[in-house]
Amino acid sequence: MSKYEDLVKQREALDRQIKEMHHRDKTEAIEKIKSLIQLHNITAAEVFTRNMGSGQSYRKVPPKYRNPQTDELWTGRGKAPLWIAGKDRELFLIK
């Protein structure tokens, strides 16, 4: 057997060991997490927030414009509704 073939077999053996160890560590971590959740009565809402992962929180923006005919509101963000598109926005400002 060549040195190359020996190295390939060693790599395959290491890959199997890595996969097995990762699975074992993950299983242990899950069991530890479950026991802590049960011990402290932790809920999913306490752990996972709504905007988790986004890095920023969004807050509701008050409307800036009102359609006088339908009382439809628009915050001024995003695509403009048809009732205000291309018109003087000062006329629709909420004061």
Backbone as CSV, one residue per row, in Angstrom:
resi,resn,N_x,N_y,N_z,CA_x,CA_y,CA_z,C_x,C_y,C_z
1,MET,0.847,-1.177,0.000,0.000,0.000,0.000,0.891,1.238,0.000
2,SER,0.500,2.222,-0.786,1.310,3.433,-0.879,1.040,4.354,0.307
3,LYS,1.951,5.271,0.456,1.825,6.250,1.534,0.528,7.062,1.371
4,TYR,0.207,7.379,0.111,-1.015,8.134,-0.180,-2.247,7.370,0.305
5,GLU,-2.336,6.096,-0.009,-3.481,5.285,0.396,-3.569,5.195,1.914
6,ASP,-2.419,5.107,2.576,-2.405,5.097,4.041,-2.996,6.388,4.601
7,LEU,-2.579,7.495,4.013,-3.079,8.796,4.481,-4.585,8.928,4.249
8,VAL,-5.085,8.444,3.123,-6.515,8.506,2.830,-7.286,7.687,3.855
9,LYS,-6.798,6.504,4.189,-7.458,5.660,5.195,-7.440,6.325,6.573
10,GLN,-6.328,6.976,6.893,-6.241,7.688,8.179,-7.253,8.834,8.220
11,ARG,-7.346,9.535,7.078,-8.298,10.648,7.027,-9.728,10.137,7.187
12,GLU,-10.074,9.049,6.542,-11.408,8.474,6.659,-11.695,8.062,8.101
13,ALA,-10.692,7.478,8.753,-10.854,7.079,10.156,-11.053,8.304,11.042
14,LEU,-10.275,9.348,10.781,-10.423,10.586,11.553,-11.791,11.228,11.315
15,ASP,-12.244,11.233,10.062,-13.563,11.793,9.757,-14.661,11.061,10.517
16,ARG,-14.563,9.727,10.592,-15.542,8.946,11.359,-15.486,9.315,12.835
17,GLN,-14.261,9.435,13.378,-14.109,9.789,14.799,-14.677,11.174,15.077
18,ILE,-14.404,12.104,14.176,-14.912,13.476,14.342,-16.435,13.468,14.347
19,LYS,-17.025,12.737,13.403,-18.488,12.681,13.307,-19.091,12.059,14.560
20,GLU,-18.498,10.979,15.035,-19.002,10.318,16.238,-18.875,11.223,17.467
21,MET,-17.727,11.904,17.600,-17.512,12.772,18.756,-18.474,13.965,18.721
22,HIS,-18.666,14.506,17.527,-19.586,15.631,17.395,-20.993,15.202,17.811
23,HIS,-21.434,14.043,17.337,-22.757,13.541,17.685,-22.879,13.326,19.199
24,ARG,-21.857,12.753,19.816,-21.882,12.510,21.257,-21.922,13.829,22.034
25,ASP,-21.077,14.785,21.639,-21.063,16.082,22.322,-22.394,16.818,22.169
26,LYS,-22.967,16.740,20.965,-24.250,17.404,20.721,-25.343,16.788,21.579
27,THR,-25.348,15.460,21.659,-26.341,14.763,22.477,-26.208,15.155,23.948
28,GLU,-24.981,15.218,24.436,-24.752,15.628,25.829,-25.219,17.058,26.062
29,ALA,-24.935,17.942,25.111,-25.343,19.343,25.241,-26.865,19.464,25.288
30,ILE,-27.539,18.722,24.429,-29.010,18.759,24.411,-29.575,18.270,25.732
31,GLU,-29.025,17.203,26.265,-29.495,16.680,27.557,-29.266,17.698,28.680
32,LYS,-28.113,18.361,28.653,-27.818,19.373,29.675,-28.793,20.546,29.557
33,ILE,-29.048,20.973,28.339,-29.986,22.080,28.115,-31.380,21.707,28.602
34,LYS,-31.818,20.485,28.275,-33.147,20.037,28.707,-33.261,20.018,30.225
35,SER,-32.221,19.560,30.891,-32.285,19.505,32.350,-32.315,20.910,32.954
36,LEU,-31.562,21.853,32.371,-31.589,23.229,32.872,-32.951,23.882,32.627
37,ILE,-33.544,23.599,31.478,-34.873,24.141,31.175,-35.884,23.639,32.194
38,GLN,-35.819,22.352,32.475,-36.756,21.773,33.436,-36.501,22.298,34.844
39,LEU,-35.246,22.395,35.228,-34.886,22.849,36.567,-35.361,24.279,36.830
40,HIS,-35.217,25.144,35.855,-35.534,26.562,36.045,-36.862,26.984,35.414
41,ASN,-37.628,26.023,34.921,-38.923,26.321,34.285,-38.801,27.401,33.205
42,ILE,-37.856,27.230,32.319,-37.600,28.199,31.256,-38.540,27.917,30.087
43,THR,-39.105,28.986,29.519,-39.979,28.838,28.356,-39.216,29.197,27.087
44,ALA,-39.742,28.758,25.969,-39.117,29.073,24.679,-39.120,30.581,24.443
45,ALA,-40.162,31.264,24.879,-40.251,32.716,24.688,-39.148,33.451,25.443
46,GLU,-38.710,32.895,26.567,-37.639,33.514,27.335,-36.284,33.326,26.661
47,VAL,-36.160,32.276,25.896,-34.881,31.972,25.251,-34.807,32.550,23.849
48,PHE,-35.865,32.357,23.075,-35.866,32.772,21.681,-36.737,33.997,21.514
49,THR,-36.118,35.131,21.232,-36.874,36.360,21.024,-37.365,36.410,19.588
50,ARG,-38.305,37.254,19.359,-38.925,37.372,18.041,-37.928,37.766,16.961
51,ASN,-37.049,38.697,17.268,-36.109,39.189,16.265,-34.723,38.573,16.432
52,MET,-34.677,37.386,16.991,-33.403,36.725,17.214,-32.676,36.523,15.896
53,GLY,-31.429,36.923,15.879,-30.624,36.732,14.693,-30.636,37.903,13.744
54,SER,-31.598,38.778,13.859,-31.647,39.895,12.929,-30.673,40.991,13.314
55,GLY,-30.290,41.047,14.590,-29.334,42.053,15.012,-29.950,43.413,15.263
56,GLN,-31.196,43.585,14.913,-31.846,44.864,15.159,-33.294,44.624,15.545
57,SER,-33.807,45.511,16.333,-35.203,45.382,16.720,-36.015,46.423,15.957
58,TYR,-37.226,46.054,15.632,-38.092,46.957,14.895,-39.185,47.460,15.820
59,ARG,-39.443,48.731,15.735,-40.535,49.281,16.522,-41.554,49.870,15.563
60,LYS,-42.759,49.928,16.026,-43.835,50.435,15.189,-43.635,51.929,14.946
61,VAL,-43.811,52.326,13.701,-43.628,53.719,13.302,-44.991,54.375,13.185
62,PRO,-45.169,55.527,13.802,-46.473,56.196,13.694,-46.697,56.706,12.267
63,PRO,-47.951,56.738,11.827,-48.235,57.217,10.465,-47.970,58.715,10.343
64,LYS,-47.505,59.126,9.154,-47.248,60.542,8.884,-48.284,61.143,7.940
65,TYR,-48.932,60.280,7.161,-49.847,60.769,6.131,-51.213,60.089,6.254
66,ARG,-52.272,60.863,5.899,-53.642,60.339,5.945,-54.354,60.702,4.641
67,ASN,-55.066,59.724,4.109,-55.895,59.962,2.939,-57.192,60.580,3.456
68,PRO,-57.500,61.827,3.095,-58.689,62.481,3.636,-60.006,61.846,3.181
69,GLN,-59.990,61.107,2.095,-61.222,60.500,1.592,-61.543,59.177,2.299
70,THR,-60.519,58.415,2.609,-60.763,57.086,3.190,-60.185,56.930,4.590
71,ASP,-59.461,57.916,5.074,-58.753,57.870,6.359,-57.676,56.785,6.401
72,GLU,-57.258,56.306,5.229,-56.158,55.351,5.162,-54.874,56.058,5.595
73,LEU,-54.028,55.345,6.352,-52.803,55.931,6.882,-51.577,55.340,6.184
74,TRP,-50.489,56.125,6.171,-49.216,55.665,5.628,-48.096,56.272,6.455
75,THR,-47.082,55.469,6.762,-45.978,55.935,7.608,-44.953,56.756,6.855
76,GLY,-44.972,56.668,5.541,-43.958,57.355,4.755,-42.801,56.425,4.413
77,ARG,-42.902,55.188,4.842,-41.864,54.198,4.545,-42.389,53.209,3.519
78,GLY,-41.472,52.700,2.726,-41.864,51.732,1.719,-42.485,52.410,0.515
79,LYS,-43.062,51.600,-0.350,-43.668,52.123,-1.567,-44.894,52.961,-1.216
80,ALA,-44.993,54.119,-1.849,-46.110,55.035,-1.579,-47.408,54.452,-2.118
81,PRO,-48.503,54.569,-1.340,-49.795,54.103,-1.846,-50.255,54.963,-3.019
82,LEU,-51.166,54.431,-3.804,-51.623,55.130,-5.011,-52.238,56.486,-4.705
83,TRP,-52.907,56.627,-3.579,-53.587,57.879,-3.270,-52.628,59.027,-2.994
84,ILE,-51.330,58.745,-2.788,-50.364,59.812,-2.519,-49.239,59.845,-3.554
85,ALA,-49.099,58.783,-4.322,-48.001,58.686,-5.287,-48.054,59.823,-6.302
86,GLY,-46.964,60.525,-6.438,-46.859,61.603,-7.417,-47.542,62.895,-7.024
87,LYS,-48.045,62.975,-5.800,-48.745,64.186,-5.358,-47.913,64.885,-4.292
88,ASP,-48.287,66.112,-3.976,-47.606,66.874,-2.930,-47.960,66.267,-1.574
89,ARG,-46.990,65.688,-0.921,-47.231,64.986,0.351,-47.593,65.932,1.488
90,GLU,-47.245,67.185,1.355,-47.588,68.166,2.389,-49.103,68.235,2.596
91,LEU,-49.869,67.994,1.550,-51.323,68.056,1.639,-51.900,66.928,2.501
92,PHE,-51.131,65.843,2.658,-51.622,64.661,3.362,-50.992,64.487,4.749
93,LEU,-50.112,65.401,5.132,-49.449,65.287,6.440,-50.442,65.305,7.578
94,ILE,-50.199,64.452,8.559,-50.999,64.454,9.771,-50.397,65.498,10.701
95,LYS,-51.235,66.420,11.155,-50.714,67.524,11.992,-51.115,67.354,13.423
